[in-house]
Amino acid sequence: MDGAPLEFPDDDTGDALRRLRRNGDDLTEPRDVDFTVVFATEVAASEFTEHFKKLGYKVSIKESNCVPDLPWDVLVVRHMVPSHVEISEVENELQVIADGLGGRNDGWGCFSQKDHPRTN
């Protein structure tokens, strides 16, 4: 990188990426990024989970009740560089399937590479 600051769109994903960068994260390093999708029923969450397992994603399901009307959380993990474009693409891919099952994206997150440096 030539030292110029990375620019991100003015949205939730851009805000999160700016916070990571401001805290010293190396946003060029790939890492597991966790995407949460929430559903009203276990059946819908399970169907969604099976779809993404077949595509090779790491996926888990639990009843968390974090969102009262959508108590079932599905965690979809993708190893990637956390770029705005790629995060948005994954969220869109998830939402397309979630739409048919009454679910919705509920955010994403990852560990900072500053906090978890690579080991050789």
RAJOSUL-V428589 format. One record per residue. N is the residue number from 0. RES is the residue in three letters. D_LAST is the distance of its C-alpha to the last C-alpha in Angstrom with 2 decimals. Layout:
n->N res->RES d_last->D_LAST
n->N res->RES d_last->D_LAST
This chain:
n->0 res->MET d_last->22.20
n->1 res->ASP d_last->25.36
n->2 res->GLY d_last->25.62
n->3 res->ALA d_last->28.22
n->4 res->PRO d_last->27.92
n->5 res->LEU d_last->27.11
n->6 res->GLU d_last->30.30
n->7 res->PHE d_last->30.67
n->8 res->PRO d_last->33.89
n->9 res->ASP d_last->35.92
n->10 res->ASP d_last->35.25
n->11 res->ASP d_last->33.35
n->12 res->THR d_last->30.14
n->13 res->GLY d_last->30.45
n->14 res->ASP d_last->31.12
n->15 res->ALA d_last->28.03
n->16 res->LEU d_last->25.78
n->17 res->ARG d_last->27.58
n->18 res->ARG d_last->26.98
n->19 res->LEU d_last->23.22
n->20 res->ARG d_last->23.17
n->21 res->ARG d_last->25.62
n->22 res->ASN d_last->23.41
n->23 res->GLY d_last->20.57
n->24 res->ASP d_last->18.58
n->25 res->ASP d_last->16.73
n->26 res->LEU d_last->18.72
n->27 res->THR d_last->17.08
n->28 res->GLU d_last->13.92
n->29 res->PRO d_last->14.60
n->30 res->ARG d_last->14.93
n->31 res->ASP d_last->17.53
n->32 res->VAL d_last->20.90
n->33 res->ASP d_last->23.71
n->34 res->PHE d_last->27.22
n->35 res->THR d_last->30.22
n->36 res->VAL d_last->33.48
n->37 res->VAL d_last->36.55
n->38 res->PHE d_last->39.57
n->39 res->ALA d_last->43.00
n->40 res->THR d_last->42.96
n->41 res->GLU d_last->40.73
n->42 res->VAL d_last->42.11
n->43 res->ALA d_last->41.00
n->44 res->ALA d_last->37.53
n->45 res->SER d_last->37.21
n->46 res->GLU d_last->38.41
n->47 res->PHE d_last->35.90
n->48 res->THR d_last->33.07
n->49 res->GLU d_last->34.15
n->50 res->HIS d_last->34.31
n->51 res->PHE d_last->30.68
n->52 res->LYS d_last->29.46
n->53 res->LYS d_last->31.22
n->54 res->LEU d_last->29.31
n->55 res->GLY d_last->25.96
n->56 res->TYR d_last->25.09
n->57 res->LYS d_last->23.91
n->58 res->VAL d_last->27.13
n->59 res->SER d_last->28.76
n->60 res->ILE d_last->32.23
n->61 res->LYS d_last->33.93
n->62 res->GLU d_last->37.15
n->63 res->SER d_last->36.35
n->64 res->ASN d_last->39.57
n->65 res->CYS d_last->37.75
n->66 res->VAL d_last->39.97
n->67 res->PRO d_last->43.40
n->68 res->ASP d_last->44.70
n->69 res->LEU d_last->41.38
n->70 res->PRO d_last->40.11
n->71 res->TRP d_last->37.72
n->72 res->ASP d_last->34.13
n->73 res->VAL d_last->31.90
n->74 res->LEU d_last->28.20
n->75 res->VAL d_last->26.66
n->76 res->VAL d_last->22.89
n->77 res->ARG d_last->21.46
n->78 res->HIS d_last->17.89
n->79 res->MET d_last->18.56
n->80 res->VAL d_last->18.51
n->81 res->PRO d_last->21.13
n->82 res->SER d_last->23.81
n->83 res->HIS d_last->27.45
n->84 res->VAL d_last->28.53
n->85 res->GLU d_last->26.10
n->86 res->ILE d_last->26.68
n->87 res->SER d_last->30.40
n->88 res->GLU d_last->30.28
n->89 res->VAL d_last->28.70
n->90 res->GLU d_last->31.22
n->91 res->ASN d_last->34.02
n->92 res->GLU d_last->33.01
n->93 res->LEU d_last->33.00
n->94 res->GLN d_last->36.28
n->95 res->VAL d_last->38.10
n->96 res->ILE d_last->37.73
n->97 res->ALA d_last->38.24
n->98 res->ASP d_last->41.48
n->99 res->GLY d_last->43.12
n->100 res->LEU d_last->42.31
n->101 res->GLY d_last->43.34
n->102 res->GLY d_last->39.85
n->103 res->ARG d_last->38.06
n->104 res->ASN d_last->34.69
n->105 res->ASP d_last->34.03
n->106 res->GLY d_last->30.99
n->107 res->TRP d_last->27.24
n->108 res->GLY d_last->24.36
n->109 res->CYS d_last->20.62
n->110 res->PHE d_last->18.29
n->111 res->SER d_last->17.58
n->112 res->GLN d_last->14.16
n->113 res->LYS d_last->15.39
n->114 res->ASP d_last->15.82
n->115 res->HIS d_last->12.67
n->116 res->PRO d_last->9.78
n->117 res->ARG d_last->6.59
n->118 res->THR d_last->3.76
n->119 res->ASN d_last->0.00
